[in-house]
Amino acid sequence: DARIEDNWETEFFIRMTVKDKPGVLAKIAGIFGKHEVSIASVIQKGRNGDSTPLIFVTHKAKELSMKKAAEDMKNEPSIVRVDNIIRVES
């Protein structure tokens, strides 16, 4: 049942490649906040030209909230691509 899955809560691991410029992290945090997805941690390592990988781990969030945030991320020009979204079961 899709409704059960949409209401299921878990933590998420998200790896994305973003443009390396000021304000990008704030835009992404805004997307998460808009959909009630709370960020537990952020890691930025290295740089590859004009882009950089960002890794997020969230607090528990509803599956539907994460899906909606992921849809908004597709339309954010400062996000080059979302590489992975993985459920973290604890």
N, CA, C and O atoms as CSV, one atom per row, in Angstrom:
chain,resi,resn,atom,element,x,y,z
A,1,ASP,N,N,0.843,-1.182,0.000
A,1,ASP,CA,C,0.000,0.000,0.000
A,1,ASP,C,C,0.888,1.245,0.000
A,1,ASP,O,O,1.729,1.409,0.884
A,2,ALA,N,N,0.703,2.120,-0.988
A,2,ALA,CA,C,1.542,3.314,-1.140
A,2,ALA,C,C,1.389,4.273,0.034
A,2,ALA,O,O,2.355,4.930,0.422
A,3,ARG,N,N,0.185,4.365,0.607
A,3,ARG,CA,C,-0.018,5.284,1.733
A,3,ARG,C,C,0.811,4.876,2.935
A,3,ARG,O,O,1.355,5.731,3.635
A,4,ILE,N,N,0.912,3.589,3.180
A,4,ILE,CA,C,1.716,3.112,4.307
A,4,ILE,C,C,3.178,3.469,4.077
A,4,ILE,O,O,3.848,3.965,4.983
A,5,GLU,N,N,3.672,3.220,2.872
A,5,GLU,CA,C,5.068,3.539,2.572
A,5,GLU,C,C,5.325,5.039,2.678
A,5,GLU,O,O,6.359,5.446,3.208
A,6,ASP,N,N,4.401,5.873,2.184
A,6,ASP,CA,C,4.580,7.323,2.235
A,6,ASP,C,C,4.652,7.843,3.665
A,6,ASP,O,O,5.334,8.834,3.926
A,7,ASN,N,N,3.960,7.193,4.591
A,7,ASN,CA,C,3.968,7.626,5.987
A,7,ASN,C,C,5.059,6.967,6.815
A,7,ASN,O,O,5.245,7.310,7.982
A,8,TRP,N,N,5.778,6.028,6.223
A,8,TRP,CA,C,6.862,5.343,6.917
A,8,TRP,C,C,7.966,6.338,7.215
A,8,TRP,O,O,8.308,7.147,6.353
A,9,GLU,N,N,8.534,6.301,8.414
A,9,GLU,CA,C,9.588,7.236,8.808
A,9,GLU,C,C,10.914,6.521,8.966
A,9,GLU,O,O,10.987,5.441,9.552
A,10,THR,N,N,11.952,7.130,8.442
A,10,THR,CA,C,13.308,6.615,8.573
A,10,THR,C,C,14.287,7.765,8.366
A,10,THR,O,O,13.900,8.862,7.964
A,11,GLU,N,N,15.535,7.504,8.642
A,11,GLU,CA,C,16.580,8.471,8.316
A,11,GLU,C,C,16.996,8.223,6.871
A,11,GLU,O,O,16.797,7.131,6.339
A,12,PHE,N,N,17.572,9.236,6.244
A,12,PHE,CA,C,18.021,9.108,4.863
A,12,PHE,C,C,19.465,9.570,4.728
A,12,PHE,O,O,19.913,10.476,5.431
A,13,PHE,N,N,20.181,8.933,3.814
A,13,PHE,CA,C,21.531,9.313,3.398
A,13,PHE,C,C,21.377,9.829,1.969
A,13,PHE,O,O,20.890,9.112,1.095
A,14,ILE,N,N,21.790,11.066,1.736
A,14,ILE,CA,C,21.660,11.671,0.415
A,14,ILE,C,C,23.026,12.168,-0.036
A,14,ILE,O,O,23.677,12.941,0.666
A,15,ARG,N,N,23.454,11.723,-1.206
A,15,ARG,CA,C,24.706,12.215,-1.790
A,15,ARG,C,C,24.339,12.942,-3.069
A,15,ARG,O,O,23.616,12.419,-3.917
A,16,MET,N,N,24.853,14.164,-3.192
A,16,MET,CA,C,24.574,14.947,-4.390
A,16,MET,C,C,25.813,15.708,-4.824
A,16,MET,O,O,26.742,15.907,-4.041
A,17,THR,N,N,25.816,16.125,-6.061
A,17,THR,CA,C,26.872,16.971,-6.596
A,17,THR,C,C,26.253,18.339,-6.833
A,17,THR,O,O,25.211,18.464,-7.477
A,18,VAL,N,N,26.913,19.367,-6.299
A,18,VAL,CA,C,26.365,20.720,-6.383
A,18,VAL,C,C,27.400,21.679,-6.955
A,18,VAL,O,O,28.597,21.393,-6.955
A,19,LYS,N,N,26.926,22.814,-7.438
A,19,LYS,CA,C,27.835,23.869,-7.878
A,19,LYS,C,C,28.530,24.426,-6.646
A,19,LYS,O,O,27.903,24.626,-5.606
A,20,ASP,N,N,29.825,24.675,-6.768
A,20,ASP,CA,C,30.612,25.166,-5.638
A,20,ASP,C,C,30.576,26.688,-5.626
A,20,ASP,O,O,31.459,27.353,-6.168
A,21,LYS,N,N,29.529,27.226,-4.990
A,21,LYS,CA,C,29.385,28.675,-4.893
A,21,LYS,C,C,28.596,29.020,-3.632
A,21,LYS,O,O,27.873,28.176,-3.104
A,22,PRO,N,N,28.729,30.248,-3.150
A,22,PRO,CA,C,28.034,30.650,-1.933
A,22,PRO,C,C,26.511,30.560,-2.080
A,22,PRO,O,O,25.957,30.859,-3.138
A,23,GLY,N,N,25.853,30.144,-1.005
A,23,GLY,CA,C,24.400,30.106,-0.950
A,23,GLY,C,C,23.761,28.783,-1.323
A,23,GLY,O,O,22.563,28.592,-1.115
A,24,VAL,N,N,24.552,27.860,-1.874
A,24,VAL,CA,C,23.991,26.579,-2.313
A,24,VAL,C,C,23.469,25.774,-1.127
A,24,VAL,O,O,22.365,25.233,-1.184
A,25,LEU,N,N,24.243,25.693,-0.070
A,25,LEU,CA,C,23.821,24.927,1.104
A,25,LEU,C,C,22.522,25.496,1.683
A,25,LEU,O,O,21.646,24.740,2.104
A,26,ALA,N,N,22.400,26.812,1.704
A,26,ALA,CA,C,21.179,27.445,2.219
A,26,ALA,C,C,19.964,27.084,1.367
A,26,ALA,O,O,18.879,26.850,1.900
A,27,LYS,N,N,20.141,27.038,0.044
A,27,LYS,CA,C,19.032,26.665,-0.840
A,27,LYS,C,C,18.590,25.230,-0.584
A,27,LYS,O,O,17.395,24.941,-0.532
A,28,ILE,N,N,19.561,24.333,-0.425
A,28,ILE,CA,C,19.236,22.927,-0.184
A,28,ILE,C,C,18.569,22.763,1.181
A,28,ILE,O,O,17.593,22.026,1.315
A,29,ALA,N,N,19.095,23.447,2.185
A,29,ALA,CA,C,18.484,23.392,3.519
A,29,ALA,C,C,17.050,23.910,3.467
A,29,ALA,O,O,16.177,23.397,4.167
A,30,GLY,N,N,16.807,24.919,2.644
A,30,GLY,CA,C,15.458,25.447,2.475
A,30,GLY,C,C,14.501,24.425,1.879
A,30,GLY,O,O,13.342,24.336,2.282
A,31,ILE,N,N,14.999,23.650,0.909
A,31,ILE,CA,C,14.176,22.595,0.308
A,31,ILE,C,C,13.827,21.542,1.355
A,31,ILE,O,O,12.672,21.136,1.478
A,32,PHE,N,N,14.838,21.104,2.111
A,32,PHE,CA,C,14.571,20.122,3.163
A,32,PHE,C,C,13.559,20.683,4.167
A,32,PHE,O,O,12.603,19.999,4.534
A,33,GLY,N,N,13.767,21.915,4.605
A,33,GLY,CA,C,12.883,22.526,5.589
A,33,GLY,C,C,11.456,22.669,5.097
A,33,GLY,O,O,10.510,22.440,5.851
A,34,LYS,N,N,11.295,23.046,3.836
A,34,LYS,CA,C,9.967,23.200,3.235
A,34,LYS,C,C,9.163,21.905,3.334
A,34,LYS,O,O,7.938,21.933,3.455
A,35,HIS,N,N,9.860,20.775,3.282
A,35,HIS,CA,C,9.185,19.476,3.302
A,35,HIS,C,C,9.336,18.746,4.643
A,35,HIS,O,O,9.095,17.543,4.740
A,36,GLU,N,N,9.739,19.497,5.673
A,36,GLU,CA,C,9.841,18.976,7.040
A,36,GLU,C,C,10.820,17.816,7.162
A,36,GLU,O,O,10.579,16.852,7.888
A,37,VAL,N,N,11.931,17.929,6.435
A,37,VAL,CA,C,13.028,16.967,6.539
A,37,VAL,C,C,14.154,17.674,7.286
A,37,VAL,O,O,14.704,18.660,6.795
A,38,SER,N,N,14.493,17.175,8.464
A,38,SER,CA,C,15.501,17.798,9.317
A,38,SER,C,C,16.878,17.188,9.043
A,38,SER,O,O,17.028,15.968,8.983
A,39,ILE,N,N,17.870,18.050,8.880
A,39,ILE,CA,C,19.237,17.611,8.587
A,39,ILE,C,C,19.960,17.268,9.882
A,39,ILE,O,O,20.012,18.086,10.801
A,40,ALA,N,N,20.520,16.059,9.960
A,40,ALA,CA,C,21.314,15.649,11.122
A,40,ALA,C,C,22.781,16.007,10.925
A,40,ALA,O,O,23.445,16.457,11.860
A,41,SER,N,N,23.292,15.807,9.699
A,41,SER,CA,C,24.696,16.147,9.432
A,41,SER,C,C,24.915,16.401,7.952
A,41,SER,O,O,24.170,15.921,7.097
A,42,VAL,N,N,25.967,17.175,7.673
A,42,VAL,CA,C,26.370,17.504,6.307
A,42,VAL,C,C,27.871,17.317,6.209
A,42,VAL,O,O,28.614,17.717,7.105
A,43,ILE,N,N,28.318,16.706,5.115
A,43,ILE,CA,C,29.752,16.542,4.878
A,43,ILE,C,C,30.052,17.040,3.471
A,43,ILE,O,O,29.366,16.685,2.512
A,44,GLN,N,N,31.086,17.867,3.362
A,44,GLN,CA,C,31.565,18.305,2.056
A,44,GLN,C,C,33.036,17.957,1.981
A,44,GLN,O,O,33.831,18.396,2.812
A,45,LYS,N,N,33.394,17.165,0.981
A,45,LYS,CA,C,34.795,16.777,0.819
A,45,LYS,C,C,35.245,17.067,-0.592
A,45,LYS,O,O,34.547,16.775,-1.563
A,46,GLY,N,N,36.429,17.648,-0.687
A,46,GLY,CA,C,37.036,17.842,-1.990
A,46,GLY,C,C,36.276,18.788,-2.885
A,46,GLY,O,O,35.307,19.436,-2.489
A,47,ARG,N,N,36.753,18.839,-4.095
A,47,ARG,CA,C,36.188,19.719,-5.099
A,47,ARG,C,C,36.573,19.154,-6.450
A,47,ARG,O,O,37.684,18.651,-6.622
A,48,ASN,N,N,35.679,19.232,-7.395
A,48,ASN,CA,C,35.950,18.723,-8.729
A,48,ASN,C,C,35.603,19.821,-9.726
A,48,ASN,O,O,34.482,19.878,-10.231
A,49,GLY,N,N,36.558,20.683,-10.005
A,49,GLY,CA,C,36.287,21.808,-10.896
A,49,GLY,C,C,35.342,22.791,-10.244
A,49,GLY,O,O,35.627,23.321,-9.170
A,50,ASP,N,N,34.211,23.034,-10.895
A,50,ASP,CA,C,33.220,23.980,-10.383
A,50,ASP,C,C,32.160,23.324,-9.506
A,50,ASP,O,O,31.221,23.986,-9.065
A,51,SER,N,N,32.306,22.015,-9.250
A,51,SER,CA,C,31.307,21.317,-8.438
A,51,SER,C,C,31.967,20.610,-7.261
A,51,SER,O,O,33.183,20.422,-7.217
A,52,THR,N,N,31.127,20.228,-6.317
A,52,THR,CA,C,31.618,19.546,-5.121
A,52,THR,C,C,30.561,18.550,-4.636
A,52,THR,O,O,29.366,18.807,-4.776
A,53,PRO,N,N,30.983,17.426,-4.073
A,53,PRO,CA,C,29.997,16.494,-3.517
A,53,PRO,C,C,29.539,16.958,-2.132
A,53,PRO,O,O,30.337,17.455,-1.337
A,54,LEU,N,N,28.268,16.791,-1.861
A,54,LEU,CA,C,27.698,17.057,-0.538
A,54,LEU,C,C,26.987,15.796,-0.083
A,54,LEU,O,O,26.289,15.145,-0.860
A,55,ILE,N,N,27.171,15.465,1.176
A,55,ILE,CA,C,26.505,14.301,1.758
A,55,ILE,C,C,25.666,14.777,2.940
A,55,ILE,O,O,26.152,15.493,3.815
A,56,PHE,N,N,24.414,14.371,2.951
A,56,PHE,CA,C,23.503,14.702,4.040
A,56,PHE,C,C,23.029,13.419,4.698
A,56,PHE,O,O,22.811,12.410,4.029
A,57,VAL,N,N,22.873,13.465,6.008
A,57,VAL,CA,C,22.148,12.437,6.741
A,57,VAL,C,C,21.028,13.186,7.452
A,57,VAL,O,O,21.263,14.219,8.078
A,58,THR,N,N,19.820,12.664,7.351
A,58,THR,CA,C,18.682,13.340,7.960
A,58,THR,C,C,18.299,12.681,9.280
A,58,THR,O,O,18.704,11.558,9.577
A,59,HIS,N,N,17.513,13.404,10.059
A,59,HIS,CA,C,16.809,12.788,11.175
A,59,HIS,C,C,15.657,12.004,10.553
A,59,HIS,O,O,15.458,12.061,9.339
A,60,LYS,N,N,14.904,11.279,11.361
A,60,LYS,CA,C,13.769,10.530,10.818
A,60,LYS,C,C,12.806,11.488,10.116
A,60,LYS,O,O,12.460,12.549,10.635
A,61,ALA,N,N,12.391,11.079,8.930
A,61,ALA,CA,C,11.454,11.871,8.133
A,61,ALA,C,C,10.519,10.916,7.404
A,61,ALA,O,O,10.853,9.751,7.184
A,62,LYS,N,N,9.360,11.413,7.037
A,62,LYS,CA,C,8.413,10.593,6.285
A,62,LYS,C,C,8.928,10.383,4.865
A,62,LYS,O,O,9.534,11.270,4.264
A,63,GLU,N,N,8.672,9.202,4.356
A,63,GLU,CA,C,9.054,8.848,2.983
A,63,GLU,C,C,8.488,9.865,1.985
A,63,GLU,O,O,9.198,10.307,1.082
A,64,LEU,N,N,7.219,10.232,2.145
A,64,LEU,CA,C,6.588,11.178,1.232
A,64,LEU,C,C,7.283,12.536,1.280
A,64,LEU,O,O,7.455,13.180,0.245
A,65,SER,N,N,7.682,12.975,2.468
A,65,SER,CA,C,8.391,14.250,2.597
A,65,SER,C,C,9.709,14.219,1.835
A,65,SER,O,O,10.064,15.185,1.160
A,66,MET,N,N,10.434,13.108,1.944
A,66,MET,CA,C,11.704,12.975,1.237
A,66,MET,C,C,11.480,12.933,-0.267
A,66,MET,O,O,12.256,13.517,-1.023
A,67,LYS,N,N,10.429,12.250,-0.710
A,67,LYS,CA,C,10.108,12.200,-2.146
A,67,LYS,C,C,9.836,13.600,-2.690
A,67,LYS,O,O,10.313,13.958,-3.767
A,68,LYS,N,N,9.070,14.387,-1.941
A,68,LYS,CA,C,8.747,15.748,-2.382
A,68,LYS,C,C,9.990,16.626,-2.409
A,68,LYS,O,O,10.168,17.425,-3.328
A,69,ALA,N,N,10.853,16.481,-1.403
A,69,ALA,CA,C,12.106,17.239,-1.386
A,69,ALA,C,C,12.969,16.861,-2.588
A,69,ALA,O,O,13.562,17.730,-3.227
A,70,ALA,N,N,13.038,15.571,-2.893
A,70,ALA,CA,C,13.831,15.102,-4.038
A,70,ALA,C,C,13.291,15.680,-5.344
A,70,ALA,O,O,14.069,16.024,-6.234
A,71,GLU,N,N,11.978,15.789,-5.469
A,71,GLU,CA,C,11.385,16.387,-6.675
A,71,GLU,C,C,11.798,17.849,-6.809
A,71,GLU,O,O,12.148,18.302,-7.898
A,72,ASP,N,N,11.756,18.592,-5.693
A,72,ASP,CA,C,12.165,20.000,-5.725
A,72,ASP,C,C,13.647,20.137,-6.068
A,72,ASP,O,O,14.045,21.087,-6.742
A,73,MET,N,N,14.459,19.196,-5.607
A,73,MET,CA,C,15.895,19.253,-5.885
A,73,MET,C,C,16.179,19.133,-7.383
A,73,MET,O,O,17.162,19.686,-7.874
A,74,LYS,N,N,15.324,18.415,-8.106
A,74,LYS,CA,C,15.497,18.278,-9.560
A,74,LYS,C,C,15.381,19.625,-10.265
A,74,LYS,O,O,15.940,19.818,-11.345
A,75,ASN,N,N,14.655,20.556,-9.649
A,75,ASN,CA,C,14.421,21.866,-10.256
A,75,ASN,C,C,15.330,22.957,-9.712
A,75,ASN,O,O,15.194,24.119,-10.096
A,76,GLU,N,N,16.256,22.606,-8.826
A,76,GLU,CA,C,17.175,23.589,-8.240
A,76,GLU,C,C,18.431,23.658,-9.114
A,76,GLU,O,O,19.179,22.683,-9.180
A,77,PRO,N,N,18.678,24.787,-9.785
A,77,PRO,CA,C,19.811,24.894,-10.712
A,77,PRO,C,C,21.185,24.701,-10.071
A,77,PRO,O,O,22.128,24.315,-10.762
A,78,SER,N,N,21.321,24.956,-8.783
A,78,SER,CA,C,22.633,24.810,-8.140
A,78,SER,C,C,22.963,23.354,-7.811
A,78,SER,O,O,24.095,23.044,-7.441
A,79,ILE,N,N,21.981,22.462,-7.945
A,79,ILE,CA,C,22.226,21.027,-7.754
A,79,ILE,C,C,22.498,20.413,-9.123
A,79,ILE,O,O,21.620,20.374,-9.985
A,80,VAL,N,N,23.722,19.936,-9.309
A,80,VAL,CA,C,24.101,19.321,-10.582
A,80,VAL,C,C,23.355,18.005,-10.752
A,80,VAL,O,O,22.782,17.738,-11.809
A,81,ARG,N,N,23.365,17.184,-9.705
A,81,ARG,CA,C,22.624,15.917,-9.731
A,81,ARG,C,C,22.524,15.362,-8.313
A,81,ARG,O,O,23.370,15.636,-7.461
A,82,VAL,N,N,21.482,14.581,-8.080
A,82,VAL,CA,C,21.349,13.816,-6.843
A,82,VAL,C,C,21.852,12.420,-7.174
A,82,VAL,O,O,21.247,11.705,-7.974
A,83,ASP,N,N,22.965,12.036,-6.553
A,83,ASP,CA,C,23.613,10.764,-6.873
A,83,ASP,C,C,22.929,9.580,-6.199
A,83,ASP,O,O,22.740,8.538,-6.827
A,84,ASN,N,N,22.558,9.724,-4.932
A,84,ASN,CA,C,21.950,8.626,-4.175
A,84,ASN,C,C,21.006,9.164,-3.114
A,84,ASN,O,O,21.269,10.198,-2.500
A,85,ILE,N,N,19.921,8.463,-2.907
A,85,ILE,CA,C,19.070,8.651,-1.728
A,85,ILE,C,C,18.849,7.250,-1.174
A,85,ILE,O,O,18.230,6.402,-1.816
A,86,ILE,N,N,19.364,7.027,0.020
A,86,ILE,CA,C,19.326,5.692,0.617
A,86,ILE,C,C,18.648,5.765,1.979
A,86,ILE,O,O,18.979,6.618,2.802
A,87,ARG,N,N,17.703,4.868,2.210
A,87,ARG,CA,C,17.075,4.781,3.538
A,87,ARG,C,C,18.092,4.216,4.521
A,87,ARG,O,O,18.838,3.290,4.202
A,88,VAL,N,N,18.109,4.791,5.722
A,88,VAL,CA,C,18.991,4.304,6.787
A,88,VAL,C,C,18.100,3.724,7.872
A,88,VAL,O,O,17.384,4.459,8.552
A,89,GLU,N,N,18.142,2.425,8.034
A,89,GLU,CA,C,17.322,1.784,9.058
A,89,GLU,C,C,18.140,1.621,10.323
A,89,GLU,O,O,19.267,1.126,10.300
A,90,SER,N,N,17.545,2.050,11.434
A,90,SER,CA,C,18.274,1.951,12.702
A,90,SER,C,C,17.554,1.057,13.677
A,90,SER,O,O,18.025,0.860,14.797
